[in-house]
Amino acid sequence: MKIAVGITGSSGSIYAVEFLKNCPAEKFLVITQWGKAVLKDELNLSDFDLQPYIKKQFSNDDLTAPLASGTNKLDAVVILPCSISTIGKIASGIGDTLLTRMAAVALKERFKMILCVRETPLSTLTLEQCAKLSRDGVIIMPISPPMYFRPQNIDEFIKAFVDKLNSVLGVESSKGWRSGDLE
């Protein structure tokens, strides 16, 4: 499975790092300028620290990268965390960076796309943009980890969301609420 992963400047880069570490698919990474700033600010990491977990990284400024073309099949595009600005650009069809162009490609080629929104509260405009994208087949996945596993620490809290994301992607399945009752 080939997945393009985008990291934007929304808070929550710890979720992206955990996803890159734990998703077994081939991952191709694009990080925005502000995504790099938040990664440094929140985790004291650079994009170079993520290299062991990805197949290749492309510059967000490189619109000639293979991720910018629908002729290169991807199984999914995941933007984690996805900023409100990025949602607005995608919903408006603006493909002015590699990250927004790969989202536009995912829409036109009908690739699975998951936008993991971390910001809260959401304005009416953002909710309308999310609804529009959802009608176009995009999965809007707020970063809202399941609590029924009773996470005991922040690592378990983050892992629960990443497990759910991997399950939605279809690369792994996570335990569901009271799933033992189905066995």
DAHU-V497119 format. One record per backbone hydrogen bond with DSSP energy under -0.5 kcal/mol. NH is the residue of the N-H (numbers start at 1). CO is the residue of the C=O. Records with the same first field share a line. If there is no record, write none. Layout:
NH->CO / CO
This chain:
3->1 / 26
4->76
5->3 / 28
6->78
7->30
8->81
15->12
16->12
17->13
18->14
19->15
20->16
21->17
22->18
23->19
24->22
26->1
28->3
29->56
30->5
31->58
32->7
36->32
37->33
38->34
39->35
40->36
41->37
42->38
43->39
44->40
45->39
49->46
50->47
51->48
53->50
54->51
55->27
56->27
58->29
60->31
62->59
63->61
65->62
68->65
69->66
72->69
73->71
75->2
76->2
77->112
78->4
79->114
80->6 / 78
81->116
82->116
83->81
87->83
88->84
89->85
90->86
91->87
92->88
93->89 / 90
94->89
95->93
98->60
101->97
102->98
103->99
104->100
105->101
106->102
107->103
108->104
109->105
110->106
111->106
112->75
114->77
115->139
116->79 / 114
117->115
118->82
127->123
128->124
129->125
130->126
131->127
132->128
133->129
134->130
135->131
136->132
137->134
138->133
139->113
140->138
141->115 / 139
142->140
143->117
144->142
150->147
157->153
158->154
159->155
160->156
161->157
162->158
163->159
164->160
165->161
166->162
167->163
168->164
169->165
170->166
171->166
172->166
179->176
181->178
182->179
183->180
